[in-house]
């Protein structure tokens, strides 16, 4: 798999909520899944970073998080690959 084929960022939106997923490498070379969420009508929100030992594990977690957003009624706003 080429790096350009890897999904790197997606933004999801609901009527009052937003959710963003991002795949990045950290300083130690681990792949990390960054998740950020919050309300659309106010500042703030929360974020979390989950490190993975392999790119395959990170992509699996990314895909799982995307499917979960769909099941919860979010709509894909943008997707960068």
ZIKA-V80601 format. One record per backbone hydrogen bond with DSSP energy under -1.0 kcal/mol. CO is the residue of the C=O (numbers start at 1). NH is the residue of the N-H. E is the energy in kcal/mol with one decimal. If there is no record, write none. Layout:
BEGIN
CO,NH,E ; CO,NH,E
END
This chain:
BEGIN
2,5,-1.4 ; 3,6,-1.6 ; 8,23,-2.3 ; 9,80,-2.9 ; 10,21,-2.7 ; 11,77,-3.5 ; 11,78,-1.3 ; 12,19,-2.1 ; 13,75,-2.7 ; 16,40,-2.0 ; 17,14,-2.9 ; 18,38,-1.7 ; 19,12,-3.5 ; 20,36,-2.2 ; 21,10,-2.2 ; 22,34,-3.1 ; 24,32,-3.6 ; 26,29,-1.6 ; 30,26,-2.4 ; 31,52,-3.0 ; 32,24,-2.2 ; 33,50,-2.2 ; 34,22,-1.8 ; 35,48,-2.4 ; 36,20,-2.9 ; 37,46,-2.8 ; 38,18,-2.6 ; 46,37,-2.6 ; 48,35,-2.8 ; 50,33,-2.5 ; 52,31,-1.4 ; 54,58,-1.7 ; 55,59,-2.6 ; 56,60,-2.1 ; 57,61,-2.1 ; 58,62,-2.3 ; 59,63,-2.8 ; 60,64,-2.3 ; 61,65,-2.4 ; 62,66,-2.1 ; 63,67,-2.4 ; 64,68,-2.1 ; 65,69,-2.0 ; 66,70,-2.0 ; 67,71,-2.4 ; 68,72,-1.5 ; 69,74,-2.4 ; 70,73,-1.6 ; 75,13,-2.2 ; 78,11,-2.5 ; 80,8,-1.9 ; 80,9,-1.6
END
